[in-house]
Amino acid sequence: MITPGNVFRHELIGLKVEVAESPHKDFKGLKGRVIDETKNTLKIELKDGKEIIIPKNVAIFHFKLPNGQIVEIDGRIIVGRPEERIKKKFKKI
C-alpha cells in the first residue's frame, strides 16, 4: 500500500499529479496522470489527452495517492531510474 512515507519506493506511473512549483511558468499548475517515467522526466497525460514531459529536477509535484491523500515531492529527490529508486536510501520525511 502506498503511503506518504513510502511513496518514493513505489511506482509513480498511474498516479494523478499536479505541478505545484516550477521556474517554467507553463508547467506550473498542470494536472494529469503519470503515464511514463525516465531517469530525469515524468510524462504526464493531461485531461484533454495531450502528453507533456516535465523535467523532475526543476519542479515540485503534488501526487494524489489511491487513498486520496496528497503528497508533495521535490522532483530532485526522485531523479533517477525508477528501478533504482527502490534500492535508494531516503531520510525520513
C-alpha positions in Angstrom: 0.0 0.0 0.0 1.3 3.4 -0.9 1.6 5.9 2.0 3.1 9.3 2.2 6.1 7.8 3.9 6.9 5.2 1.2 5.7 6.8 -2.0 9.3 7.1 -3.2 9.7 3.3 -3.2 6.6 2.7 -5.3 5.6 3.1 -9.0 4.6 6.6 -9.9 3.0 5.6 -13.2 -0.8 5.8 -12.9 -0.8 8.3 -10.1 -2.6 11.7 -10.5 -0.1 14.6 -10.3 -0.1 18.3 -10.3 3.0 20.5 -10.9 2.9 22.8 -7.8 6.0 24.8 -8.4 8.4 25.2 -11.4 10.6 28.0 -12.7 9.0 27.4 -16.1 5.7 29.3 -16.0 3.9 26.9 -18.5 4.5 23.9 -16.3 3.1 25.3 -13.0 -0.5 24.2 -12.4 -0.5 21.3 -14.9 -2.6 18.4 -13.8 -2.9 14.9 -15.1 -1.9 11.3 -14.8 1.7 10.0 -14.9 2.0 7.7 -17.9 5.7 7.2 -18.1 8.9 7.9 -16.1 12.5 8.1 -17.1 15.6 9.0 -15.1 15.1 12.7 -15.5 11.5 13.2 -16.6 7.8 12.4 -15.9 5.5 12.1 -18.9 2.0 13.4 -17.9 -1.2 12.9 -19.8 -3.4 16.0 -19.4 -7.2 15.9 -19.2 -7.5 16.9 -22.8 -5.4 13.9 -23.9 -2.2 15.9 -24.6 1.0 14.5 -23.3 3.7 16.7 -21.8 7.2 15.9 -20.5 8.2 17.6 -17.3 11.9 17.5 -16.0 11.9 16.2 -12.5 14.8 18.3 -11.2 13.0 21.7 -11.7 9.6 21.0 -10.3 7.7 20.3 -7.1 5.0 17.8 -7.6 1.7 17.0 -5.7 0.9 13.3 -6.1 -2.6 12.0 -5.3 -2.3 8.6 -3.6 -5.0 5.9 -4.2 -6.4 6.6 -0.7 -7.0 10.3 -1.7 -4.0 11.8 0.2 -1.9 14.5 -1.4 1.9 14.2 -1.1 4.3 17.0 -2.0 7.6 15.7 -3.5 10.5 17.8 -4.7 11.4 16.4 -8.1 15.2 16.4 -7.2 14.5 13.6 -4.7 13.1 11.3 -7.3 15.7 11.9 -10.1 17.0 8.5 -11.1 15.8 5.4 -12.8 12.6 4.1 -11.3 14.0 0.6 -10.8 17.0 2.1 -8.9 14.8 4.3 -6.7 13.6 1.2 -4.8 17.1 0.5 -3.6 17.9 4.1 -2.7 18.0 5.1 1.0 15.8 8.1 1.9 15.9 10.2 5.1 12.6 10.2 6.9 10.3 12.9 5.8 
